[in-house]
Amino acid sequence: MRHSSSFVVLFFTSSSAFTNHASLGYSSRCWGCRKIGPSRLEELASSNSPNEIDVSDLGLTMEDLNQPLPSELLQGIETTGYDSTSRIPDVRDNGCMWKEQPEKMEVTLAIPGLRGQPSLCLSVLTATNTLSITAFGQIVWSCILRGQVKPETAVFEAKDGTDMVPTIVFEVQKAKADERWGGFILQIGEDSIL
């Protein structure tokens, strides 16, 4: 099988469950994995054509490529990114920096609308799929999360940030471990006054 946009990922570490395996795919959701010999592994690693590799001898089918990635492959992988904290669709303030691990989410919020609020007056309320920030007991910002969490595991710390924008560091356990969200904020809440 030859495909101009295919890629091959090789696993070389001796501690890996995928030693002497090659993974072939067309996107982050498509993959295939078959055991190959050391000589084929060296041949794939030293290929001169970065955009095209003949992998017909791996015996992969399109059905193999449509299978979900095994959970063993994703264990321990941490992903990070930014979400906007604004309700205005054109504003990308990147006020939410998230770090996703298989079992939990860690988030740092620096919401521009909270500029000037003392960090000691801020609090965080967490439900199974929402997060709300209060200032002096009044909800001033909220969001719907991309997944379900265990609210009883939520911890936060509010501290003074740069340019008088307080920073809230928030951590919570996911309700379903190993479920990948690919972000933190699904939608900004209707009650946000910022």
Secondary structure by P-SEA (a helix, b strand, c coil): cccccbbbbbbcccccccccbbbbbcccccbbbbbbcaaaaaaaaaccccccccccccccccccccccccccccccbbbbbbbbcccccccccccbbbbbcccbbbbbbbcccccccccccbbbbbcccbbbbbccccccbbbbcccccccccccbbbbbbcccbbbbbbbbbbcccccccccccccccccccc
